[in-house]
């Protein structure tokens, strides 16, 4: 787990003062080997990974895919206020990826669809705006999402490991 950094944000309710909002991003736990279902559960190893995460936050944001919700449920994270499920932070389902076919996506009850890079970029921007709005209302937020989405969100050129949590700085 990475060191926690605080994010300064302007708070109009405090007469122009500043308050702190910490936003953390965690990749879902390991899925079972050989599972091709796009909305698959986490594995027993994934549950063990998640149990190693002990933390508290005001709000947790998870994607609409079950492995992010199961990662949060299997962890020892205490969510003080609410859990928000949104498809804004689900995995990128790029049309050029050979492992995601239209047939695969249709089998998931309409939760998933192939999207262009432009559609993904627009969804990513909507999520950033959603997160920035949440940051004005809460002191700590945990986002549980997927590797490609997290890498795009953070513009990282490094790997994102299962159940790794690290700070995210909200746009101003």
Secondary structure, DSSP 4 states (H G I P E B T S, - for coil): -PPP--EEEE-GGGTT-EEEEEEEEEEPPPBPTT---TT--B-HHHHHHHHT-EEEEEEEEE-SSHHHHHHHHHSEEEEEEEEEE-GGGSPP-BTT-TT--HHHHHTTTTS---B-HHHHHHHHHHHHHHHHHHHTT-SEEEEEE-HHHHHHHHT-SS---TT-EEEEPPP-
